[in-house]
Every structure is written in C-alpha cells, then in structure tokens.
C-alpha cells in the first residue's frame, strides 16, 4: 500500500492494518522528512488519545493529516506504532 499526498509517496508498506476503514502504516514505513509533529490531540473512546502530524511536501502543508496513538489501549494494540491518514491523502495498492 502507498500513501500519497501532493503527488508524493509519503508512506509505503505491504503490512498495513485496516481499522475503521483506515490503513495504519508501520511507523518505519513513513518518509519522516515529510512529517512535522503537531500539538493537536483527539480522543477515541476505544483506542485512546491520538497525536497528529502535519505533512509538508513540495512547499505545501496539510495540517494534522496523519495520526497515531503514542499510548494505546489494549483493545487497539494491533495498531501500536502505526500511522493513519486523512485530509486528502490517497491510499492505493
């Protein structure tokens, strides 16, 4: 699977996990040069508190377009250390 934004592959892995229709990519599969930590946090009732990344690709910014769970609940342990995307990030095979 590939995560693409602004015509650039920002993550690529054969080992994504799908939860709630989102592909979670292993953190080692993301291209870290495009990811900037964000101060945004949200809470999922069963996964825990999510942290976000803002994407910066070719001079364009996509605020809070990727998220992950630094401290994850036991119910969602299969996505520990994984990153998911939204806000126009295309996921393709």
CNS distance restraints for C-alpha pairs under 8 A (distance, minus, plus):
assign (resid   1 and name CA) (resid  12 and name CA) 5.66 0.50 0.50
assign (resid   1 and name CA) (resid  13 and name CA) 5.35 0.50 0.50
assign (resid   1 and name CA) (resid  14 and name CA) 5.78 0.50 0.50
assign (resid   1 and name CA) (resid  15 and name CA) 7.95 0.50 0.50
assign (resid   1 and name CA) (resid  16 and name CA) 7.13 0.50 0.50
assign (resid   1 and name CA) (resid  91 and name CA) 6.75 0.50 0.50
assign (resid   1 and name CA) (resid  92 and name CA) 5.63 0.50 0.50
assign (resid   1 and name CA) (resid  93 and name CA) 4.46 0.50 0.50
assign (resid   2 and name CA) (resid   9 and name CA) 6.51 0.50 0.50
assign (resid   2 and name CA) (resid  10 and name CA) 7.61 0.50 0.50
assign (resid   2 and name CA) (resid  11 and name CA) 5.74 0.50 0.50
assign (resid   2 and name CA) (resid  12 and name CA) 4.42 0.50 0.50
assign (resid   2 and name CA) (resid  13 and name CA) 6.62 0.50 0.50
assign (resid   2 and name CA) (resid  90 and name CA) 7.93 0.50 0.50
assign (resid   2 and name CA) (resid  91 and name CA) 5.58 0.50 0.50
assign (resid   2 and name CA) (resid  92 and name CA) 5.33 0.50 0.50
assign (resid   2 and name CA) (resid  93 and name CA) 6.14 0.50 0.50
assign (resid   3 and name CA) (resid   9 and name CA) 5.79 0.50 0.50
assign (resid   3 and name CA) (resid  10 and name CA) 5.65 0.50 0.50
assign (resid   3 and name CA) (resid  11 and name CA) 5.05 0.50 0.50
assign (resid   3 and name CA) (resid  12 and name CA) 6.34 0.50 0.50
assign (resid   3 and name CA) (resid  85 and name CA) 7.79 0.50 0.50
assign (resid   3 and name CA) (resid  89 and name CA) 6.34 0.50 0.50
assign (resid   3 and name CA) (resid  90 and name CA) 5.62 0.50 0.50
assign (resid   3 and name CA) (resid  91 and name CA) 4.65 0.50 0.50
assign (resid   3 and name CA) (resid  92 and name CA) 6.70 0.50 0.50
assign (resid   4 and name CA) (resid   8 and name CA) 5.35 0.50 0.50
assign (resid   4 and name CA) (resid   9 and name CA) 4.45 0.50 0.50
assign (resid   4 and name CA) (resid  10 and name CA) 5.67 0.50 0.50
assign (resid   4 and name CA) (resid  11 and name CA) 7.27 0.50 0.50
assign (resid   4 and name CA) (resid  89 and name CA) 5.61 0.50 0.50
assign (resid   4 and name CA) (resid  90 and name CA) 5.09 0.50 0.50
assign (resid   4 and name CA) (resid  91 and name CA) 6.43 0.50 0.50
assign (resid   4 and name CA) (resid  92 and name CA) 7.92 0.50 0.50
assign (resid   5 and name CA) (resid   9 and name CA) 6.64 0.50 0.50
assign (resid   5 and name CA) (resid  10 and name CA) 6.86 0.50 0.50
assign (resid   5 and name CA) (resid  57 and name CA) 7.65 0.50 0.50
assign (resid   5 and name CA) (resid  88 and name CA) 7.01 0.50 0.50
assign (resid   5 and name CA) (resid  89 and name CA) 4.94 0.50 0.50
assign (resid   5 and name CA) (resid  90 and name CA) 6.39 0.50 0.50
assign (resid   6 and name CA) (resid  57 and name CA) 6.54 0.50 0.50
assign (resid   6 and name CA) (resid  58 and name CA) 7.52 0.50 0.50
assign (resid   6 and name CA) (resid  60 and name CA) 7.72 0.50 0.50
assign (resid   8 and name CA) (resid  57 and name CA) 7.36 0.50 0.50
assign (resid  10 and name CA) (resid  30 and name CA) 5.91 0.50 0.50
assign (resid  10 and name CA) (resid  31 and name CA) 5.28 0.50 0.50
assign (resid  10 and name CA) (resid  34 and name CA) 6.79 0.50 0.50
assign (resid  11 and name CA) (resid  25 and name CA) 7.24 0.50 0.50
assign (resid  11 and name CA) (resid  29 and name CA) 5.47 0.50 0.50
assign (resid  11 and name CA) (resid  30 and name CA) 4.11 0.50 0.50
assign (resid  11 and name CA) (resid  31 and name CA) 5.74 0.50 0.50
assign (resid  12 and name CA) (resid  25 and name CA) 7.50 0.50 0.50
assign (resid  12 and name CA) (resid  29 and name CA) 5.58 0.50 0.50
assign (resid  12 and name CA) (resid  30 and name CA) 6.68 0.50 0.50
assign (resid  13 and name CA) (resid  25 and name CA) 6.55 0.50 0.50
assign (resid  13 and name CA) (resid  26 and name CA) 7.38 0.50 0.50
assign (resid  13 and name CA) (resid  29 and name CA) 5.91 0.50 0.50
assign (resid  15 and name CA) (resid  25 and name CA) 7.03 0.50 0.50
assign (resid  15 and name CA) (resid  26 and name CA) 7.23 0.50 0.50
assign (resid  16 and name CA) (resid  23 and name CA) 5.73 0.50 0.50
assign (resid  16 and name CA) (resid  24 and name CA) 5.25 0.50 0.50
assign (resid  16 and name CA) (resid  25 and name CA) 4.81 0.50 0.50
assign (resid  16 and name CA) (resid  26 and name CA) 6.76 0.50 0.50
assign (resid  17 and name CA) (resid  22 and name CA) 7.98 0.50 0.50
assign (resid  17 and name CA) (resid  23 and name CA) 5.55 0.50 0.50
assign (resid  17 and name CA) (resid  24 and name CA) 5.11 0.50 0.50
assign (resid  17 and name CA) (resid  25 and name CA) 6.92 0.50 0.50
assign (resid  17 and name CA) (resid  78 and name CA) 7.79 0.50 0.50
assign (resid  17 and name CA) (resid  79 and name CA) 6.93 0.50 0.50
assign (resid  18 and name CA) (resid  22 and name CA) 5.31 0.50 0.50
assign (resid  18 and name CA) (resid  23 and name CA) 4.53 0.50 0.50
assign (resid  18 and name CA) (resid  24 and name CA) 6.13 0.50 0.50
assign (resid  19 and name CA) (resid  23 and name CA) 6.70 0.50 0.50
assign (resid  19 and name CA) (resid  24 and name CA) 7.41 0.50 0.50
assign (resid  22 and name CA) (resid  84 and name CA) 6.38 0.50 0.50
assign (resid  22 and name CA) (resid  85 and name CA) 7.28 0.50 0.50
assign (resid  23 and name CA) (resid  84 and name CA) 5.84 0.50 0.50
assign (resid  23 and name CA) (resid  85 and name CA) 7.55 0.50 0.50
assign (resid  23 and name CA) (resid  91 and name CA) 7.71 0.50 0.50
assign (resid  24 and name CA) (resid  79 and name CA) 6.65 0.50 0.50
assign (resid  24 and name CA) (resid  82 and name CA) 5.37 0.50 0.50
assign (resid  24 and name CA) (resid  83 and name CA) 5.08 0.50 0.50
assign (resid  24 and name CA) (resid  84 and name CA) 4.53 0.50 0.50
assign (resid  24 and name CA) (resid  85 and name CA) 7.82 0.50 0.50
assign (resid  25 and name CA) (resid  29 and name CA) 6.50 0.50 0.50
assign (resid  25 and name CA) (resid  30 and name CA) 7.36 0.50 0.50
assign (resid  25 and name CA) (resid  82 and name CA) 5.13 0.50 0.50
assign (resid  25 and name CA) (resid  83 and name CA) 5.10 0.50 0.50
assign (resid  25 and name CA) (resid  84 and name CA) 6.26 0.50 0.50
assign (resid  26 and name CA) (resid  30 and name CA) 7.35 0.50 0.50
assign (resid  26 and name CA) (resid  81 and name CA) 6.20 0.50 0.50
assign (resid  26 and name CA) (resid  82 and name CA) 4.41 0.50 0.50
assign (resid  26 and name CA) (resid  83 and name CA) 6.38 0.50 0.50
assign (resid  27 and name CA) (resid  81 and name CA) 5.71 0.50 0.50
assign (resid  27 and name CA) (resid  82 and name CA) 5.04 0.50 0.50
assign (resid  27 and name CA) (resid  83 and name CA) 5.99 0.50 0.50
assign (resid  31 and name CA) (resid  35 and name CA) 7.41 0.50 0.50
assign (resid  34 and name CA) (resid  55 and name CA) 5.48 0.50 0.50
assign (resid  34 and name CA) (resid  56 and name CA) 5.07 0.50 0.50
assign (resid  34 and name CA) (resid  57 and name CA) 5.85 0.50 0.50
assign (resid  35 and name CA) (resid  53 and name CA) 5.78 0.50 0.50
assign (resid  35 and name CA) (resid  54 and name CA) 5.91 0.50 0.50
assign (resid  35 and name CA) (resid  55 and name CA) 4.95 0.50 0.50
assign (resid  35 and name CA) (resid  56 and name CA) 6.43 0.50 0.50
assign (resid  36 and name CA) (resid  53 and name CA) 5.32 0.50 0.50
assign (resid  36 and name CA) (resid  54 and name CA) 5.13 0.50 0.50
assign (resid  36 and name CA) (resid  55 and name CA) 6.23 0.50 0.50
assign (resid  36 and name CA) (resid  56 and name CA) 7.22 0.50 0.50
assign (resid  37 and name CA) (resid  52 and name CA) 6.45 0.50 0.50
assign (resid  37 and name CA) (resid  53 and name CA) 4.62 0.50 0.50
assign (resid  37 and name CA) (resid  54 and name CA) 6.31 0.50 0.50
assign (resid  38 and name CA) (resid  51 and name CA) 7.33 0.50 0.50
assign (resid  38 and name CA) (resid  52 and name CA) 5.33 0.50 0.50
assign (resid  38 and name CA) (resid  53 and name CA) 5.06 0.50 0.50
assign (resid  38 and name CA) (resid  54 and name CA) 6.03 0.50 0.50
assign (resid  38 and name CA) (resid  64 and name CA) 6.66 0.50 0.50
assign (resid  39 and name CA) (resid  51 and name CA) 7.48 0.50 0.50
assign (resid  39 and name CA) (resid  52 and name CA) 7.17 0.50 0.50
assign (resid  40 and name CA) (resid  51 and name CA) 6.20 0.50 0.50
assign (resid  40 and name CA) (resid  52 and name CA) 5.87 0.50 0.50
assign (resid  40 and name CA) (resid  64 and name CA) 7.23 0.50 0.50
assign (resid  41 and name CA) (resid  49 and name CA) 6.54 0.50 0.50
assign (resid  41 and name CA) (resid  50 and name CA) 5.38 0.50 0.50
assign (resid  41 and name CA) (resid  51 and name CA) 4.86 0.50 0.50
assign (resid  41 and name CA) (resid  52 and name CA) 6.60 0.50 0.50
assign (resid  42 and name CA) (resid  49 and name CA) 5.65 0.50 0.50
assign (resid  42 and name CA) (resid  50 and name CA) 5.23 0.50 0.50
assign (resid  42 and name CA) (resid  51 and name CA) 7.01 0.50 0.50
assign (resid  43 and name CA) (resid  47 and name CA) 7.82 0.50 0.50
assign (resid  43 and name CA) (resid  48 and name CA) 5.64 0.50 0.50
assign (resid  43 and name CA) (resid  49 and name CA) 4.37 0.50 0.50
assign (resid  43 and name CA) (resid  50 and name CA) 6.02 0.50 0.50
assign (resid  44 and name CA) (resid  48 and name CA) 5.13 0.50 0.50
assign (resid  44 and name CA) (resid  49 and name CA) 6.21 0.50 0.50
assign (resid  44 and name CA) (resid  50 and name CA) 7.36 0.50 0.50
assign (resid  46 and name CA) (resid  73 and name CA) 6.82 0.50 0.50
assign (resid  46 and name CA) (resid  75 and name CA) 6.68 0.50 0.50
assign (resid  46 and name CA) (resid  76 and name CA) 7.31 0.50 0.50
assign (resid  47 and name CA) (resid  69 and name CA) 7.60 0.50 0.50
assign (resid  47 and name CA) (resid  72 and name CA) 5.79 0.50 0.50
assign (resid  47 and name CA) (resid  73 and name CA) 5.22 0.50 0.50
assign (resid  47 and name CA) (resid  74 and name CA) 7.98 0.50 0.50
assign (resid  47 and name CA) (resid  75 and name CA) 6.70 0.50 0.50
assign (resid  47 and name CA) (resid  76 and name CA) 5.41 0.50 0.50
assign (resid  48 and name CA) (resid  69 and name CA) 6.86 0.50 0.50
assign (resid  48 and name CA) (resid  71 and name CA) 6.93 0.50 0.50
assign (resid  48 and name CA) (resid  72 and name CA) 5.45 0.50 0.50
assign (resid  48 and name CA) (resid  73 and name CA) 5.77 0.50 0.50
assign (resid  49 and name CA) (resid  69 and name CA) 6.14 0.50 0.50
assign (resid  49 and name CA) (resid  70 and name CA) 7.72 0.50 0.50
assign (resid  49 and name CA) (resid  71 and name CA) 7.05 0.50 0.50
assign (resid  49 and name CA) (resid  72 and name CA) 7.39 0.50 0.50
assign (resid  50 and name CA) (resid  67 and name CA) 6.25 0.50 0.50
assign (resid  50 and name CA) (resid  68 and name CA) 5.48 0.50 0.50
assign (resid  50 and name CA) (resid  69 and name CA) 4.65 0.50 0.50
assign (resid  50 and name CA) (resid  70 and name CA) 7.12 0.50 0.50
assign (resid  51 and name CA) (resid  67 and name CA) 5.56 0.50 0.50
assign (resid  51 and name CA) (resid  68 and name CA) 5.52 0.50 0.50
assign (resid  51 and name CA) (resid  69 and name CA) 6.07 0.50 0.50
assign (resid  51 and name CA) (resid  70 and name CA) 7.07 0.50 0.50
assign (resid  52 and name CA) (resid  64 and name CA) 5.27 0.50 0.50
assign (resid  52 and name CA) (resid  65 and name CA) 7.22 0.50 0.50
assign (resid  52 and name CA) (resid  66 and name CA) 5.58 0.50 0.50
assign (resid  52 and name CA) (resid  67 and name CA) 4.27 0.50 0.50
assign (resid  52 and name CA) (resid  68 and name CA) 6.43 0.50 0.50
assign (resid  53 and name CA) (resid  63 and name CA) 7.28 0.50 0.50
assign (resid  53 and name CA) (resid  64 and name CA) 5.10 0.50 0.50
assign (resid  53 and name CA) (resid  65 and name CA) 6.36 0.50 0.50
assign (resid  53 and name CA) (resid  66 and name CA) 5.12 0.50 0.50
assign (resid  53 and name CA) (resid  67 and name CA) 6.10 0.50 0.50
assign (resid  54 and name CA) (resid  61 and name CA) 6.89 0.50 0.50
assign (resid  54 and name CA) (resid  62 and name CA) 5.64 0.50 0.50
assign (resid  54 and name CA) (resid  63 and name CA) 4.37 0.50 0.50
assign (resid  54 and name CA) (resid  64 and name CA) 4.48 0.50 0.50
assign (resid  54 and name CA) (resid  65 and name CA) 5.72 0.50 0.50
assign (resid  54 and name CA) (resid  66 and name CA) 6.71 0.50 0.50
assign (resid  55 and name CA) (resid  61 and name CA) 5.57 0.50 0.50
assign (resid  55 and name CA) (resid  62 and name CA) 5.00 0.50 0.50
assign (resid  55 and name CA) (resid  63 and name CA) 6.39 0.50 0.50
assign (resid  55 and name CA) (resid  64 and name CA) 7.28 0.50 0.50
assign (resid  55 and name CA) (resid  65 and name CA) 6.42 0.50 0.50
assign (resid  55 and name CA) (resid  66 and name CA) 7.50 0.50 0.50
assign (resid  56 and name CA) (resid  60 and name CA) 5.58 0.50 0.50
assign (resid  56 and name CA) (resid  61 and name CA) 4.57 0.50 0.50
assign (resid  56 and name CA) (resid  62 and name CA) 6.55 0.50 0.50
assign (resid  57 and name CA) (resid  61 and name CA) 6.57 0.50 0.50
assign (resid  62 and name CA) (resid  87 and name CA) 7.46 0.50 0.50
assign (resid  65 and name CA) (resid  85 and name CA) 5.69 0.50 0.50
assign (resid  65 and name CA) (resid  86 and name CA) 5.36 0.50 0.50
assign (resid  65 and name CA) (resid  87 and name CA) 5.39 0.50 0.50
assign (resid  65 and name CA) (resid  88 and name CA) 7.90 0.50 0.50
assign (resid  65 and name CA) (resid  89 and name CA) 7.38 0.50 0.50
assign (resid  66 and name CA) (resid  83 and name CA) 6.52 0.50 0.50
assign (resid  66 and name CA) (resid  84 and name CA) 5.51 0.50 0.50
assign (resid  66 and name CA) (resid  85 and name CA) 4.39 0.50 0.50
assign (resid  66 and name CA) (resid  86 and name CA) 6.47 0.50 0.50
assign (resid  67 and name CA) (resid  83 and name CA) 5.58 0.50 0.50
assign (resid  67 and name CA) (resid  84 and name CA) 5.46 0.50 0.50
assign (resid  67 and name CA) (resid  85 and name CA) 6.47 0.50 0.50
assign (resid  68 and name CA) (resid  81 and name CA) 7.25 0.50 0.50
assign (resid  68 and name CA) (resid  82 and name CA) 6.07 0.50 0.50
assign (resid  68 and name CA) (resid  83 and name CA) 4.82 0.50 0.50
assign (resid  68 and name CA) (resid  84 and name CA) 6.53 0.50 0.50
assign (resid  69 and name CA) (resid  80 and name CA) 6.75 0.50 0.50
assign (resid  69 and name CA) (resid  81 and name CA) 7.24 0.50 0.50
assign (resid  69 and name CA) (resid  82 and name CA) 7.64 0.50 0.50
assign (resid  70 and name CA) (resid  80 and name CA) 7.52 0.50 0.50
assign (resid  70 and name CA) (resid  81 and name CA) 7.20 0.50 0.50
assign (resid  71 and name CA) (resid  80 and name CA) 7.99 0.50 0.50
assign (resid  72 and name CA) (resid  76 and name CA) 6.43 0.50 0.50
assign (resid  72 and name CA) (resid  77 and name CA) 6.34 0.50 0.50
assign (resid  72 and name CA) (resid  80 and name CA) 6.40 0.50 0.50
assign (resid  73 and name CA) (resid  77 and name CA) 6.32 0.50 0.50
assign (resid  76 and name CA) (resid  80 and name CA) 7.22 0.50 0.50
assign (resid  85 and name CA) (resid  89 and name CA) 6.11 0.50 0.50
assign (resid  86 and name CA) (resid  90 and name CA) 7.94 0.50 0.50
